[in-house]
Amino acid sequence: MIVALAPNMFVITLGMAIGGIGGSVFLPIAFGTILEKAPANSGNLAISIAMVGTNLGTYLSPYLLATLGNLFGNNTSKFSIIIAGVLMLVLAVFYFFIRNIFKQANEVGELQN
């Protein structure tokens, strides 16, 4: 969102740096969580599937954003970056919602055992 609304090159650079830091923090945590949750002998498969999903998302995102831009009649890069930011926020809310549901289910399961 910072990049889409940036008034000058310095703010664009700052936004990209913040995004890069976020990605470099998120990916190791995500893959570590995948390894913790995967069955003992399936760690490599789980990480491989996660990497395929990550790369597939990277490949498909420009096409998805272009399609959304066409649907809304706005093909500017600013619009695409704003849409991507909104989609990331929606996915983050969805993730935390699902995580809390599973956490509560695990707590209930532990109490019953």
C-alpha positions in Angstrom: 0.0 0.0 0.0 2.9 2.3 0.7 4.3 1.8 -2.8 0.9 2.4 -4.4 0.4 5.7 -2.6 4.0 6.9 -2.6 4.5 10.5 -3.7 8.2 10.1 -4.6 11.0 7.6 -5.2 12.2 7.7 -1.6 8.8 6.5 -0.2 8.7 3.8 -2.9 12.1 2.6 -1.8 11.1 2.7 1.8 7.9 0.7 1.1 9.8 -1.9 -0.9 12.4 -2.3 2.0 9.6 -2.8 4.5 8.0 -5.4 2.2 11.3 -7.2 1.8 11.9 -7.3 5.5 8.4 -8.6 6.0 8.9 -11.4 3.5 12.3 -12.3 4.9 10.7 -12.6 8.4 7.5 -14.4 7.2 8.8 -17.1 5.0 11.2 -18.8 7.5 8.4 -18.7 10.2 5.9 -20.2 7.7 8.2 -23.0 6.6 9.2 -23.7 10.2 5.5 -23.9 11.1 4.9 -26.3 8.2 7.7 -28.5 9.4 6.3 -28.6 12.9 2.8 -29.5 11.7 3.9 -32.1 9.1 4.1 -35.7 10.0 7.7 -36.9 11.0 8.5 -38.5 7.6 6.7 -36.0 5.4 8.7 -32.8 6.2 10.4 -32.7 2.8 7.1 -33.2 0.9 5.3 -30.5 3.0 8.1 -28.0 2.2 8.1 -29.0 -1.4 4.3 -28.4 -1.7 4.6 -25.1 0.1 7.4 -24.0 -2.3 5.3 -25.0 -5.3 2.4 -23.0 -3.9 4.6 -20.0 -3.2 6.1 -20.0 -6.7 2.7 -20.7 -8.4 1.3 -17.7 -6.5 4.2 -15.6 -7.6 3.6 -16.7 -11.2 -0.1 -16.2 -11.3 -0.4 -13.0 -9.3 0.2 -10.6 -12.3 -2.5 -12.4 -14.3 -5.0 -12.3 -11.5 -4.3 -8.6 -10.8 -4.6 -7.8 -14.5 -7.9 -9.7 -14.6 -9.2 -7.8 -11.6 -8.1 -4.6 -13.1 -10.0 -5.4 -16.3 -13.1 -6.2 -14.3 -13.0 -2.9 -12.4 -11.9 -1.0 -15.5 -8.7 0.2 -14.0 -5.4 -1.2 -15.4 -3.0 1.2 -13.6 -0.1 -0.3 -11.6 -1.3 1.7 -8.6 -4.7 0.0 -8.7 -3.0 -3.5 -8.9 -0.8 -2.8 -5.9 -3.7 -1.6 -3.9 -5.8 -4.7 -4.8 -2.8 -6.9 -3.9 -2.5 -5.1 -0.5 -6.2 -5.5 0.2 -6.1 -9.2 -0.8 -3.1 -9.7 1.5 -5.0 -8.1 4.4 -8.0 -10.3 3.7 -5.8 -13.4 3.7 -4.2 -12.3 7.0 -7.5 -11.9 8.7 -8.7 -15.3 7.3 -5.5 -16.9 8.5 -5.8 -15.6 12.1 -9.5 -16.5 12.1 -8.8 -20.1 11.0 -5.8 -20.4 13.3 -7.9 -19.4 16.3 -10.5 -22.0 15.4 -7.9 -24.8 15.2 -6.3 -23.6 18.4 -9.6 -23.7 20.2 -10.3 -27.2 18.8 -7.0 -28.4 20.0 -7.6 -27.0 23.4 -10.9 -28.7 23.6 -9.4 -32.0 22.4 -6.7 -31.8 25.0 -9.2 -31.2 27.8 -11.2 -34.2 26.7 -8.1 -36.5 26.8 
